[in-house]
Amino acid sequence: MRLIRLGAEPSAIGADVRAALTAWGAGTGVLGGVALLGVQPPDCPVPLDAIVVLPKGVLVIVGVDLPDPGVKLEAPLGGQWTIDGWPLVSQDGSPNPATEAVAAATAVAQRIQAMRAEPLPVSTVVAVGPFVSQVVQPTNDLNRGVRVLHPKPSTLLSAARELATSTVPCTADHAMKLLAILQTTGTPPESRTLLSEGFSEVSDLAAETTMLIPQAHLRQAIGRKRLPGKLTWPYLAAGALLALVLVVWLVAALPGDDKPADATPAPSSAQPTTVVVDGTAFVPKEMKKDQDCKTQAFGDVKAWLTANDCGVLLRATYETTVQGKQATVLVADMDVYDAPSAKALHSVVVLPGSGGVHGLDGKPLENAAFANNVKGSHVTLAFAVWEGGAGDPSLDPIAKQALRLPVSR
């Protein structure tokens, strides 16, 4: 576990939280992951004692200082808390202090969703102190992913193992982006450090088909070969029978005209918020996905993409303000199936005057500062230009920072 202290803990019990996380030690000997201490992400209503980013989940830890130590705390989320049989009332008069903690965790989850970061389960831990020997929670609250506990290395570890249950571990690259959108200052750890904390190097396509960086040997098979063969009558008959069963099932399952098919209102899309990289705030504007990479490229880059395979092109635009001036940023990520192909494309990209990728308006960003990198089967390009089209070397650091911005929906 790597600890990054961004500010003071807002509660007295926060010191115990920090001590418990520190006791786990660096690396994956106990659990791994990264803890942001004393952090308040944008749009979060209160400062948090910690956000723990694990390879398989995110824990939002909110400290609650009780008036006195106790033996038994009964802590239902929707009802009155009692300590040793006496009702506990928070300073604002609410029957329990967990409401604020759950709201904070919800805000963190919404920010992760809005910024299109790696989808990980976000759970709530309410750390109570100065001391409680036993905490009683209803089963329904436990199933909601909320734990109320006195923070010790053992209790926090048990909660983390129960709550961080994603079937697809978060990659180091995605962890960097996730940490960048949760902290408002400082720089996320490097990929090498995150790998040592248990984050994976590549994603597993077999576990989740929507991942952006699947295993290379699986991706090479996409769209390159068609399996020959003939359909025989037994297969056709079986297919026809299956189709008939499906039609009958649909007729029986679909609702009649007198009932709506789905009475649940569609959830409103979360509004994008700021991404902070090395202290620079980037506001997302548009994101786009294209399967035909070459039509969105120009110059030698387009020629290379015409002659070689490219799986998908992801582009995103951002705005940022530098020394009072507004700049536009374009980030483009090309997945070219395997690492050798990515290195070959990158060798073209780095050459002066070799072209690049169009903006979302179909035109290149002229006079833009330019940065690029290659990682696995991905080649990422970043362009930064002042509002109005001017450019100068002062935008070079902005372009380099933009390489770490999310580009996917």
Salt bridges, closest charged atoms under 4 A:
GLU9 OE1 - ARG5 NH2 3.09
GLU9 OE2 - ARG18 NE 2.54
GLU118 OE1 - HIS174 ND1 3.18
GLU162 OE1 - ARG147 NE 2.97
GLU190 OE1 - ARG192 NH2 3.74
ASP278 OD1 - ARG404 NH2 3.19
ASP290 OD2 - ARG315 NH2 2.69
ASP292 OD1 - LYS294 NZ 3.15
ASP309 OD2 - ARG224 NE 3.03
GLU319 OE1 - LYS285 NZ 3.85
ASP333 OD1 - HIS378 ND1 2.71
ASP335 OD2 - ARG219 NH1 2.80
ASP335 OD2 - HIS378 NE2 3.76
